[in-house]
């Protein structure tokens, strides 16, 4: 019997990055014009992807409309549904980067004030209440930065990856309310959903790693293995000429240094490859 899961995909800023991540693990999600649902079948598993606003995904899962969904942690906390949802895994990606987004208070000044004369614009009414106890808080449907710059609001509350847009507009981050990684959530953890989360996380982890292959003599093998990085241990195979073929995974940041060391140690036939998933 086929198992079927309905998974909510966030519209808005996370949409393109989420589709690209699923594509990396072999799931091509295509929403046709004016359609908000896509179905992908693999073996005895059917995944039905439904497009929804990230702010509505936590409640949709709690009510049973979806089995799981992708959204920012800020959407879960703002909804107040943390206790009713299972955080399957954190997926460290945002709209344009691999940074963890943050919900911040920003303004023209870096000093935080809270009194009856302060005006705050935000789509995070509940999170705003954690910081502002006396100020007047207004819901913002968008253009929150402009409201603070030109509209008479003292502060805004919104999500930022790097703070570059705020800085470019002369605004300052006054306080950080919440770190908001992108997450896969579900009403309850199912083995298939957990594995799906691990695969997605593995695709992100693979971006920072490289697969390294090379040959070396028996004399050089022990020296190289003494300092060669690996996840668990390098794979070592004997060659017909008495030499050895070695494979390992290492961080791309370490690649140049390790290649130099390998060449100095006499390694030959060096191959460096990207790969899609690291589990």
N, C-alpha and C positions, 0 to 999 in steps of 0.2 A: 504493500500500500504506500502510495506517495505521501510524503510529508510536505505540508505547505506552510510557509511563513510569509506574513505580510510585514514589510519593512518600510518605514517612513524615511524618505530622503528629504533633506532640508532645501527649501527654496532660498533665494537670496544669496548672500555673500559666500556661503559654503557649498553652493550647488555644483559649480564646475569642478572644484577641487575634490568633492566627494565622488563625482562620476569618474574622474581620472583615477582616483585611488581604486575604485572597484574594477575599472578597466585593467589595471595593473595585475589584478589577481584573476583575470580571465572572465569577468562578468561585465559585459557591455550593456549598460542600461540606456535605453533610447526612449525618450518621451516624445512622441510625435506631436505635431501642431495641435493645440487645443486638447491634448490628452494628458492626463495626470497619473497614469498607471502604466507600468511596464512589467512583463512577466519573463522570467528566465528559468529554464528547466535544465536540470543536470542530474541524470540518473534517476534515483527515486526521490529527488528533492526539487520542489518548485518554490522559487522565490518571487514574490509579487512585490514590486516596488511602487510606492505611492508617494507622490510629491505633496508636501505640506509645509506650512510656515513653521520654522523651527520652534517658535514660541508655543505652538499648539501640539507639538509632538509628544511631550510628556503626558499631557492629559489624554491624548488619543491612545497612548499605550495603557494607561491606568484604566480607561473605560473599555478596553478590549478591541478598539478599532484596528490596532496594529499589535504585532507580536514583539517588535523591536523597532528601533529608530536611531538615527544619527542626528545629533544636535550639539550645541554648546552646553557646558555645565551651567552657565548662567541661566539658561532657559529652565533647567530643572530647579535650581535654587529659587528663581523668581516665582515659579509655579507653586512652591512649597510642597512638592510631592517627593522629596528625597526619600522618605521612609517607605514609600509605596513602589519604588522603582529599584531595579537591580542595575548597578553600574557594571556592565560587562567588561569594558576595557577603555582606557584612555587612548585616543588616537592623536598623536601630536602633529596636527596640521591645522592651518587656518586658511584664510582666503588666498593669500599670496605667499605665505612662508610656512616654515615648520616651527614658528614661534607659538607659544601658548598665549592666546588672547587674554586680555584683562578687562574687567569692568572698572572704570575709573571715574572719579569726579574731576572735572576740569573747569577752568575759569580764566579770566584775564589776570588774576593774581594767584600766587601760590599759597595764600593764607586762607584757611577754612574758617568761615563764620557761620553761625546758626542762630538766627533770630527771626522775629515775625516779619521783618522787612526784606528778608532774603527770598529771591525767586529761583526755583530750580526746575529745569526742563529735563525730562527723561522718559524713556519707555519702561524703566525699571522702577515702578512705584514701590514695590515691596523692598527691594534692595536699597532704594533711596531712604526708606524709613530707618535703616540701620545707622545711617550717618546723620540725617537731618531730623531732629525732633520738634523743632519750632518753625522751620522755614515753610513757605508755601510751595508745594510740589505740584507741577502741572504735567500731564501726560503729553509726550512729544511723539508725533507720528513720523518724524523725520526732520532733517535739517537742524539737528540739535546744536551743532557748532555755530550755525548762522544765528540761531536764537540767542546764543550767548554773546556773539560778536556784535550783533546789530539790533537784537530784539528786546533788550532791557532785562534779560535774565542774568542773574549773578553767576550761576553755575549750570553745567550740564552733566549728565551721567550717561556714559556710553561705553562701547567696546572698542578697544584699540589693539593692534598687533605690535606696533613699534612706537606709536606716539608721533610719527612723522607728520601726519596730516594736522594734528593739533599744533605742533610746533610751527609748521608752515603758516598757520593762520594766527600765530601770535598767542596761542592759548597754552596754558600750563596745567600739567597734571597735579592736582592738589592732594589726592588720596587714591589708593587702590583698594577697592572694595572686595574684589574676588578674582582669583585666577580662574580662567574658564577654558580648559582644554576641550577639544571636540571629543565626544564620547559616543560609544555604542551602548544603548540602554535597552532594557526589557522589563516586562512586568515580573517575570521570573526567569532564572537562568536555565536554558535548555542546552544540552550538549552541542547541538548543531550551531546554535547562536554563539556559544563560547568559542567553538572552533573557528567560525567565521570571523569573530573578533580577533583571534590570534593570527589568522591569515592576513587580515588587514594591517594589524600591527607589524607583522613580519615584512609586509611590503614596504612600510615606512622605514623599518630598521635596515632593510637591504639598500636603501638609498645611500647610506653612510658607509657601506662595506664594499669590498671588492674580493673576487675570487682570484687567488694567485696560484699559478702552476709553474713548476720549473724542474729541471733535472740537475743532479749533482753526483759527484763521485762518492764512493763509499768513505773515502778519507774526510770529505767535507761534510758528510751527512750529520754526524754527531755534533760538530761545531755549530752548524746552522740550526739544528733542532733545539739547541740550548737556549737560543734567544728568539726564535721565530714565533710570532704571536699566532694564536688560534682560538677558536671558540671553546673547544674541548681539547683536541689534540690534532696535529696535522695528519693527513692521510699519506702513508708512505708505501710505495709499490716498487718491487724489484724489476729492473729492466734486463733484457736478454744479454746486454754487454757487461753486466755487473754493476752498473750505476743504479741510481734510484730516481724515481719520479715522485715529487712531493706536491701536495695540494693543501692550501689553507685559506682561511678567510681572515681578512684584517681590515682595520679602519682605513678609509681613503686618506685621512689626514696623515697616516703613518706611511703611506705608500712610497713616496720618494725616498725617504730614509731607508726603508727596508730594501728597496731595489738596489740602492748603492751598496748596502752591506752584502746583499746576495752576490752582486757582481764581483766585489772584492774577495768573497769567499769561493769564487769559481763556479757559481751556478750558471747554467746555460738553458737555452730554450724557454726563456721566461715568457709567460703569457698572463695578462691581466684582463679579467672579464667582469662586466657588470652582471647582476642577476636580479630577479624580480622579488623573491620572497626569501626571508630568513626565519626559520621556525626552530 
